[in-house]
Amino acid sequence: MQLAIDIGNTLIKTGVFNGKILVNFQHFESLQELKQSTLFSNHKIKSAIIASVVDDFQAIAKYIESQCSLIIFSSTTPIPIKNTYKSLPTLGSDRIAAAIGAYSISPNINALVIDVGTCIKYNFINRNNEYIGGAISPGISMRFKALNNFTSKLPLIRFNQKITKLVGENTEESILNGVQLGSVMEIKGFILEYEKKYPGINIFLTGGDSTFLEQALKMSIFAEPFLVLKGLNEILLYNRNTKKSDQ
């Protein structure tokens, strides 16, 4: 079995795979919590891959390496698609992993992957299996915090999935409306523009806020909560198979 680990800004997400099948998903808030889990005792994990959007992950990597063979995913790690991004060292590992996750599900098809977490990330992979790039904008929670941090009177409002009104009738509703409905409108706009340029494009939605957005968008999309982990597993399998063929 293989282990894919996605270290984000808030959580450590893990997926145990048997080949290409996800058999276990967990998330942890700290290395200590990960160590105390039954992740390794319950699964015969032989290899792992780590991708991190934060710099401080060495302690986690050291622990995983003590349990099995490990690949630390970076811009120099071989991947099963062509990466044409112009600034490879600054490309977030979660962005390319999400794109490869989409590729693993539907190769040779234009695909837009929308990852809605701390940031909203748009990642485009074309029908030639080439990662081109995309866009990054503030995530929903970040937008709430920005309105509170950069103004003197606007309060910090919590996410409320029930708010669907077009016209906010008080300040709280107006903020909820502007942030949540604004995010939906932004994503819809991107989807429509990509569909104009690439007819028949597949749209994938993933990330922590994907459940809310899937319901709000009301468009033809593939909701796949484990897309980044599936992409990391695909990279791990690709490197393992490449190494075998070289021997």
Secondary structure, DSSP 4 states (H G I P E B T S, - for coil): -EEEEEE-SS-EEEEEEETTEEEEEEEESSHHHHHTSSHHHHS---EEEEEESSS--HHHHHHHHTTSEEEE--TTS--SSEE--S-GGGS-HHHHHHHHHHHHHSTTS-EEEEEESSEEEEEEE-TTSEEEEEEEEE-HHHHHHHHHHTSSSPPP----TT---SS-SSHHHHHHIIIIIHHHHHHHHHHHHHHHHSTT-EEEEESTTHHHHHHHH-SS-EE-TTHHHHHHHHHHHHHHHHHHHH-
